[in-house]
Amino acid sequence: MESIIVHPKNSMELSALKTVLKEMGIKFEKAHVKSSFNGQKVVKKASDNNNIKPASKPSKPKGQ
């Protein structure tokens, strides 16, 4: 199934969207939005970051 991303202009629109989705039984996720100069980019929830293993440090060649 396809997904959609909506950008409500204010809290009233957001509240209305959430109410309609709940009434229709449609599952939805919350995403935090961080503004940037090139528009907006979605930042993953902190719980999603727990599933990602940290990158290991690159090893230095011997003798340095």
Residue frames as qw, qx, qy, qz and C-alpha x, y, z in Angstrom:
[[0.000, 0.890, 0.456, 0.000, 0.00, 0.00, 0.00],
 [0.393, 0.529, -0.043, 0.751, 1.23, 3.51, -0.66],
 [0.394, -0.566, -0.426, 0.585, 1.91, 6.10, 2.03],
 [0.182, 0.812, 0.216, 0.511, 1.25, 9.81, 2.02],
 [0.423, -0.238, -0.334, 0.808, 2.90, 12.69, 3.84],
 [0.025, -0.852, -0.420, -0.313, 0.76, 15.68, 4.75],
 [0.373, 0.043, -0.257, 0.890, 1.86, 19.10, 5.96],
 [0.165, -0.822, -0.544, -0.018, -0.92, 20.76, 7.96],
 [0.248, 0.642, -0.038, 0.724, -0.54, 24.54, 8.21],
 [0.258, -0.519, 0.372, -0.725, -1.64, 24.84, 11.83],
 [0.119, -0.107, 0.906, -0.391, -2.64, 22.86, 14.91],
 [0.638, 0.252, 0.318, -0.655, -6.35, 22.95, 13.99],
 [0.708, 0.431, -0.430, -0.358, -5.69, 21.15, 10.67],
 [0.251, 0.338, -0.889, 0.181, -3.42, 18.63, 12.42],
 [0.359, 0.008, 0.727, -0.585, -6.06, 17.91, 15.05],
 [0.729, 0.342, 0.062, -0.590, -8.76, 17.47, 12.39],
 [0.585, 0.437, -0.656, -0.188, -6.58, 15.06, 10.38],
 [0.044, 0.225, -0.910, 0.345, -5.80, 12.97, 13.46],
 [0.533, 0.131, 0.525, -0.651, -9.50, 12.80, 14.39],
 [0.751, 0.398, -0.198, -0.488, -10.53, 11.67, 10.90],
 [0.456, 0.398, -0.796, -0.003, -7.82, 9.01, 10.77],
 [0.155, -0.119, 0.851, -0.487, -8.76, 7.67, 14.20],
 [0.641, 0.235, 0.327, -0.653, -12.48, 7.57, 13.33],
 [0.755, 0.440, -0.334, -0.354, -11.75, 5.67, 10.11],
 [0.917, -0.284, 0.279, 0.038, -9.46, 3.22, 11.90],
 [0.700, 0.632, -0.191, 0.272, -6.44, 4.19, 9.81],
 [0.760, -0.462, -0.035, 0.456, -3.09, 3.65, 11.52],
 [0.354, 0.866, -0.092, 0.342, -0.66, 6.57, 11.42],
 [0.740, -0.200, -0.226, 0.601, 2.75, 7.46, 12.79],
 [0.116, -0.982, -0.017, 0.151, 4.04, 10.68, 14.25],
 [0.746, 0.234, 0.016, 0.624, 7.21, 12.12, 12.74],
 [0.288, -0.777, -0.082, 0.553, 9.17, 15.07, 14.03],
 [0.555, 0.718, 0.208, 0.366, 9.83, 17.73, 11.42],
 [0.483, -0.560, 0.054, 0.671, 12.95, 19.84, 11.49],
 [0.406, 0.902, 0.096, -0.113, 13.09, 22.98, 9.34],
 [0.638, -0.233, 0.337, 0.652, 16.07, 23.58, 7.11],
 [0.066, 0.550, -0.222, -0.803, 17.04, 26.08, 4.43],
 [0.157, 0.124, -0.787, -0.584, 16.07, 23.67, 1.65],
 [0.642, -0.276, -0.444, -0.561, 12.55, 23.08, 2.94],
 [0.669, -0.460, 0.403, -0.422, 11.77, 20.45, 5.54],
 [0.511, 0.269, -0.816, -0.042, 13.24, 17.07, 6.26],
 [0.832, -0.420, -0.155, -0.328, 11.76, 14.32, 8.37],
 [0.027, 0.536, -0.766, 0.355, 13.75, 13.19, 11.39],
 [0.647, -0.150, -0.740, -0.106, 13.25, 9.61, 12.57],
 [0.659, -0.677, -0.012, -0.329, 11.86, 8.98, 16.02],
 [0.170, -0.668, 0.687, -0.230, 14.35, 8.17, 18.79],
 [0.813, -0.113, 0.530, -0.214, 12.96, 4.64, 19.07],
 [0.843, 0.537, -0.022, -0.008, 13.93, 3.98, 15.44],
 [0.243, 0.793, -0.524, 0.196, 17.53, 4.93, 16.23],
 [0.611, -0.467, 0.599, -0.222, 17.79, 2.15, 18.83],
 [0.929, 0.212, 0.300, -0.036, 17.65, -0.44, 16.04],
 [0.600, 0.745, -0.222, 0.192, 20.66, 1.03, 14.24],
 [0.832, -0.341, -0.040, 0.435, 24.10, -0.14, 15.34],
 [0.062, -0.932, 0.195, 0.300, 26.70, 2.61, 15.66],
 [0.741, 0.609, -0.253, 0.130, 29.40, 2.62, 13.00],
 [0.834, -0.380, 0.002, 0.401, 32.70, 1.23, 14.17],
 [0.092, -0.896, 0.266, 0.343, 35.70, 3.53, 14.26],
 [0.775, 0.574, -0.257, 0.063, 38.07, 3.12, 11.32],
 [0.845, -0.411, 0.090, 0.331, 41.20, 1.30, 12.39],
 [0.060, 0.909, -0.366, -0.190, 44.53, 3.06, 12.10],
 [0.829, 0.396, -0.371, 0.138, 47.34, 1.39, 10.19],
 [0.820, -0.457, -0.089, 0.331, 50.04, -0.08, 12.46],
 [0.613, 0.022, 0.026, 0.790, 52.92, 2.23, 13.25],
 [0.030, 0.516, 0.166, 0.840, 50.86, 5.42, 13.38]]
